[in-house]
Amino acid sequence: MVDDESDIREVASLSLELTEGWTVTTADGGAAGAELARTMRPDIILLDVMMPDRDGPNTFAELQRDETTQPIPVIFLTAKAQAADRDRFLALGVRGVIAKPFDPLTLGKQIKDLLCWT
């Protein structure tokens, strides 16, 4: 989970750990998130679109250039949930877009649905 807002990271982490039993590792920005992805190789990356150090699209592009992180599915989290924004983000190659604020009780299901996990 990569988001510059600590409360968003905390809510998402607790939600996914409690509702799905997943282990969640967090980073507070794009650069830290990309480095963490290279070392930890997570099953999925939840990536905030708007961050001050490096935004989500630029971080995603970096992840796609690295053969270690390229196969990891990425889902954008964003307050920019208009259809045009969503379409633009999906055109980059992310696996999905989840609007913020998200429902902590259904976040895991949203992720599983986007990834076709049962």
N, C-alpha and C positions, 0 to 999 in steps of 0.2 A: 504494500500500500504506500503510494507516494503522494503526499499532500502537504502543503506548507502550513495548513491549519491544524494545530495539535488536537483541538476538540474533534475535528472530523476524523483524524487518525484514530483517536481513542474510541469514538463511538463505533466506527467501522470494525476495528479490531475486536472489541468486546462482542459486537454483534456476531461476527463470523466465528469467533471462538466458541461462543455460547450456543448459537443456533445450529452450527454445522460441525463444530469440533475441529475446525481448521486451525493450524498454527499460522499466525500472522506476524510478519516482520514489517516494520515501517521505516520510512525515510521522509525527511522534511523538505526535500527538494529534488529537482531533476537530476543534478549531478550525483548526489548521494544515492538516489534511487537506481541510477544506471550502474554505479559501482557495486551496489548491493546485489543487483540482478546478476552481474557477472560472477560474483563470488558465491552466491547462494543458489542460483538457478532455480527460481521458484516455479511453481506450476502455473501461476498466473500473476499478472501485474495489474493492479488498479492504479490508474494514473490520472491525477488531477490535470485539467487542461491549463488553468491559469495559475502560474507560480512565478514569483519574482526572479529567481536565479536562472531558471531554464524552463520554459513552458512545456506542456505535455506533448504537443506536436514535435518540437525539436528533440525532446528526450526520446520519443518514440522513433524518430528518424535515426538517432544514435543507436538505439537498441537494434534496429533493423540492419544497420551496417555491420554489426558485430555477430559473427557466426555463433558465438556462445549464447547470445540472448535473442537472436532473430527468431527462433522457433517458439519462444514463450508468448502465449496469447496475452494481449493487452486490451483492457477495457478502460475507456476514458470515463472519469467522473467529472461532471461539469454543471455549472449553473446555466450555461448557454445551451439550452435544450430545444431551441427552435428547430423546425424541420430542416432548414437550410444549413444550420450549424451541424446538426446530426449527420446529414448527408455528406457534408465536407469532411467531417471526422472519419466516417466510415470509408470514404474514398481513399483515405491515407492507408487503410489496411488494418485498422484496429478491429477487434472482434465484436465490439459493441460499445454503446454509450449508455451510461446510467446518469439520470438527472439528479442534481443536488438541489434541495435536500432530499436524501433518500430515506426510505423507511427501514430502520435497522432490523425490524422483524422479518422483512422480505428480501433484504440485500443478498443473502446467500442464494435464495431461489432465483433471483434475477440473474446472478452470475451463472448459476448452473444452467438456466434456460438459454442464456447467450452462448454458452460453450457446449450445449447439448449434452451436459453431464446428467446422469440419472441419480 
